[in-house]
Amino acid sequence: MDLMQLGSQLLSENLGVQIEPDKIGAALSGLLGDSQGNVDLAALAGKMSSSGELGNILSSWLGDGSNAPISADSIAGLLGSSNVENFANQLGTDSSTAAAGLAEAIPQMMDQGSSGGSLLDSVGGLGGLMDVASSFLKK
């Protein structure tokens, strides 16, 4: 299962509403996607690693242990409240429900995406992840 499918499935379960997977996938792609319709977890990891608290949470998601939780408020801050609101509107739900669903789904997506080091490989290893993070700090 690819990350977009996983994210769509997890969000469908966590939002508690019946939404077509393609609709969730399109909304998720708009929120977390790259220009080619894929989920860009490396960019999200870069944003998280630039913050002390979120960087620690990210480390748990990338490691082999259990995933630390992230709050819906932290998700809204990380992704941008207006972006979460647009995501929610696309799915016909409210932004707090969408943020809560994302707070449940994103750790699992990141964990799956980093399994076997594939997320780190996609950004050139840990050094590449730090490069991604530093590029966000310069902005």
N, C-alpha and C positions, 0 to 999 in steps of 0.2 A: 504494500500500500504506500503510495507516495504521500508527501507531507500535505498537499492540498486536500487529498481525499481524507487523510487522517484528521486534519483540521475541520473539514466540513462535517465529518461524523461526530467528532467531539463537541463541536458547537451545537449541532442539532440536538445532541443529548443534553448539553448543559443549559441551553436556552429554554428548554421546556416548551418549545413551539414546533409545529410541523412545518418545515420549510424544505423545499426541494434542494437537494445537495448542490446542484448547479448554481442555484441562486446564492447559497452560502459561499460556495467557491468563488463566485464572481465578487461578492462583497469582501471576502477575505483577501483575494488578490488585490483589490483596490486599497485595502488597509495595510497589508504586509508584503505586497508583491513587488517584484522587480519589473522592468519594462517588458519582460517576456512571459508574464503570466505565472511565474513561479513564486512561491513564498520565499522571501529574502530574510532568512533567519540570521545570516551573517551581519546584515546591517542592524538588525534589532539587537544582536549580541554586542555590537560595537557601541550602540547607544547605552546599553545597560552597563557595560564595563567601565564607562566613564563616570559612573556614580558609585560611591562607596557601598551603600546599602544594596542597590540593585546589582552591583558587581558581585557581591557575596551570594545573592540569590542565583545569579547566572552561573556561578561556579558550581552550585549544587545541581543545576540542571544539566551541566556538561559532564559532571562526574558520574561515577557508577552508583553512588548511594541514592538515598531518597531525595526527591525534589522539594526544596523549600517553597512555601507558598508565597504568592504575590497578591497584594490587595487589588481590588477593583479600582481604587483611587490611584494606586501606583501605575496600573495599566493605562488609565486615562491620562495621567501625567506623562508617561513614556510615549504613548502613541499620539497624544494631543486630544483634548476633550472634543474638539470639533470633528476630528477624524473618527472618533468612536461614535459620536452622534450621527455622522453620515452613515457609518457602518450599520448602526442600529436602524436608521430610517430605511435603508435598503432591505433590511430583514423584517421590517414591520414590528419592531419592538422598541423599548425605551433604552436610553443610553446606559442607565445603571444596570439593567439586565444584561445588555451586551457586554459591558465592562466586566461584570461578574463571570459571564460565560467565557470571555477571553482569558480571564485570570485563571480559569480552570484548564482551558485548552492549550494555551501557549506553553506552559511548562512541559506538558506532555509532548507537544510538537518539537520543542527544543531538545528534549531528552531523546526522542526518536531520531531527530536530525543529527544529533551528536553521537549516536550509537556507533561504536567502532571508529570514532574520530572523524566521521565524514563531514561534519560541520566545520571542524578545524581545518580539515584538508581543503575545503572549498575556499577558505580565505588564506591558505598558505601556512597552516599550523598556528601555534600559539603566537609566534611573532607576527604573523599576518593579521591575527585578530587584534593584536595591540596596534598595528598600523591602522586598521579600520577604526579602532577606538580613538586614536590620536587625530584622525581626519575629522571626526565629529567634534573634538575639542577645539580644533582650529576654526570651526565655523562660527 
